[in-house]
């Protein structure tokens, strides 16, 4: 079976490595273009490209695969194509190239959380369970028929980064199971129920801004959902004040009001309060709150915005 793999970020690395280690033939890897990263804008290859090159697999990079990539994919003559967090929508012309079609590794239990940010939104909305779906790719956004689903419990204190790693690992196991079903002629696809569908839009920095009028549990979920990026924040002296970790405590006050400011920093929410545990002041380093308070004084009654 000739496989072409399409993926870009860290999430897509483990599934690719698992496919390669299984001995299956990966004839090409498609990913997005190298991008400048960090303050020095160093041109950096996507993680999937690095893995492919380490195994001597040809890499193809496009800004717009529908415009630039069709002939290359035809020349690769894949039996099947696998997408995982690729970041581009495929045209019907591309979907028709592999004789066994295109299947996708998606980080939610479809039809819930279609779209770009299913892991963030599962935590943001306080879900207890998420999972991996292996589905047939069609011209819609995560609307294709489902081959298999694997649920995964979300831990109560789990961050997006931590859940991201566990789902990537589950996705790697799931794609091997899916390929075995296809190879053995046992694949059975089930249509999604569109009436139960929800959509996860692209995460922006604006979504990470804390509104202290919200319930403490909701803000706690927001902090978990946006760790490690883009990081939930409020304003301290007019500058971003990032919050990486916190816990809900039973207290009350005006939303945003500092209730405790000695060894702990407790902030009132619309309902209950949050004890901040790991924070970062603008221009400073990420610090545990006890260390942060050694060099930063707060007054009870002050407000975070």
N, C-alpha and C positions, 0 to 999 in steps of 0.2 A: 504493500500500500504506500503510494507516494503522497507525502503530507507536506502542505505548505502551512506555516504557522504565522499568524498575524497578531502581534501584541507589542506593547510599548513599555509600561512601567514595571516596577518591582513585582506587582501582583501577578504579572504574566510570566515571571521567571521560573518559579517552581513547576508549573505545568509543562513548560517547554523542557526543562531538565528531566522531568519524569518520562516524557515521551521519548526523548533521546536515549535515556538509560534503559528503556524497555526494548531497545534494539530496532524500533521502527524507523523507517526511512524518511527523514525530514530533508526535502530537496531544496527548500528555501524558507527564509524567514523575512517577513515584511514588517517594517516598523516605521515610525515617524522620523523626521530629520533630526540630526543633532541640534541641540539648543544651548545658548549661553546660560550658564548657571552661576548664581552667587553674585556678590558685589563686584568681583573682578570680571564677571561675564565670560567665564571660561567655557569654550565650546565643549559640550559633554554629550557622549553617546547615550542613547536609551539603554537601560539595563538589559533588555532582551537582545539588543545588538551585540553587547559584550559577550553574552553567553553563546550566541550563535557563532561568533567569530572564534571563540575559544574551542569550538568543536569543528571548525572548518566548514561551516554551513554558509552558503551564499546569502548575503543580506541585501535587501532591496528597500530603499527609503524614498518616500514620496510625500510631497505636500498635499497632493490630491490624487489618491490612488485611482479614482474613477477616470481621471484624465490621463495620468501618466503610466499607470500600472497594468493596463489590460493586456497588452501584447507580451509583457514579461511573464505574466501569470499563464497565459496560453502556452508559451514556450516551456514553462516548467511542467506542464501536463500533469497537474495533481489529480489523484483519485479523490482526495478530500482536502478541505481547508478548515483550519481551526482558528477561531478568533478569541482573543482574551484581552479585554481592556485595550483594544487597538486604538480607539479614539477617532475613527473615521467611519462614515456610513458607506456600505458597499452598494454598487449599482446592480441592477438585475443582470446586466451583461457579465459582471464578475461572478455573481452567484451561480450563473449557469455554466461556468468553466469546469469545475470538478464534477465527475460523474456521480459521486456519492454526496454531493452538496457541500454546504458549509455549516459547521456546528459551532456554537458559542458557549464559552464558560462565563456564566453570569453570577454575581455575588449577592443573590437574594433568592427567595422562594417565589418565583413568578406565578401569577402576574403582579405580585406586590413589588413595588420599587423597581419598575423599569427605569431605564435611563442611566445617567452618568455617575451618580453618587449613592448607590444603594447601601453601602456600609455606613456612611455618615448618617443617612436618614433613619436607618434601623435603630441606631443608638439615640439619635436626636428625639425620636418619637417614643422612646422607652420600650421598644420591643424586647421580648424575652427570648425569642427564637428567630434566627435567620437561616441562611444556608446557601448551597450552591445549586444552580440549575444548569443542566446541559440541554441546550435547545437548538433547533434548526434555525439558522439565520435566514430571515427574509428581508424584504425592503423596508419593513417597519422598524421601529426602535424597540427591540426585545419583545417582539410580538409573535415570534415563531413557535412552532409546535415543540412540546417538551418531550425529551427522551428520558431523562431521569432527574430526580431531585434528592438532595442530601441535606437534612436539617442539621443545625448546629445551635446549641444553647448559647445565649449571650450572657456572660458573667456580669453580676450586678455592678462591679467596679471597673469593667473593661473599657479601655479606650479604643478609639478607632484604629490606631496603629496596631494594637494587640490583636484585635479582631481581624484586621486586615491580614496579618500573618497566618492566623489559624484558618481563615477562609481560603487563602492561597494554597495552603497545604491540602485542604479538603478538595479544592478544585483540581489539584494535581492527581489525586487518587481517583476523582470522579471522571476525569477525561480518559484515563486508562480503562476504567470500567465501561465507559461509553464506546470506546474504540473496539473493545472486545465484543460488545453486543453487535456492533455494526459488522465486524469481521466475521462473526459467526451466524449472521443472518437473523439475529434475534432482536434487532432494534424495533421498537414500537413507539410511535410518536403520538402524543395526545394534544389536542388543541387547547389553547389557553381560554379562560373565561374572561373576556374583555370587560365585562361588567364589574369584575372584582379588581381591576387593574388600578394601580397608583403609579405615580411618576416621580422620580428623584431628579431634580434639576441640578445643574452645575453649582458647586459650592463656591461662594464668593466671600471676601473678607467682611462684607456688610452683614452677612448672615451670622457671623461670629460675634457681632457686637451684643453685649449683654444688656438686657432691659431688666433692671432690678425689681420692677413691678411684677415680673413673672413669679410663679411658684418656685420655691427653692429646688424642688425635684426637677423641674423643667430646665432650670439653669444648670443644675448638676449634669443633666444629660447633654446639654449644650457644650459644657466644658469637656466631657468625655468624647463627644462626637467630633470636636475640632482639635483634638490632640492626636497627632503632633502638628497638624496643619489644617486651617490657617491660624489656629489657637484662639480660643474665646478671650475677649478683652472688654474692658470698660475704660473710662478715662480717669486718670489721676493727674491733677494739676494741668489738665488740658492735653495730656499726652497718653498714648496707649499704655495700658497696664494689663499685661497678659496673665491669664490664670490657667495653669496646666492641670492643677489637681485641687479638689476641694471635697468637703463632705457636708451633708445636710445635718443641721443641729436644730434642736427645739428651742427657738427664741423668736422674738418679734421686735419690730420697730419700724420706722419709716423706711421704705424701700431705698437701698443704697447707703443707709446710715451705718456707720461703724459702731458696733455694740461692745466689742472687746478689742483691746489694742496693746496687750502686754506680750505674753509668750505666744498668743494666738491672735489672728485677725479675723473677727467674725463680722459678717455684713448681713444686714436685714434684707429680706426679699419680700415679695408681695404676700407670701405665706411662708412662715418659718425663716430660717437663715442659713447661710453657708459659712463654714469655717475654711478659710483659704489655706492650702497646704503647700503648694508649689507655685511661685509667681515669677514675673519678670518685669522690671521697670524699664521704661523706654531708655535705650542706651546702655542698659545693664545686662547682667547675666541671669539665667534661670537659677532660682535659689529656693531652698526649703524655707518655709515662712519664719522659723525660729532664727535662721541666719539673716534673712532679709530684715527682720525687725531690729537686729543689732545696729544696723546703720540707717534705718529709716523710722522716724517717729510719726505716730498717728495719734490723734486725739479722739476719744469717744465722743460721738455726736457729729463728727465730720461725715461728709457724704462722698461716695464714689458715684460718678455719673455714667 
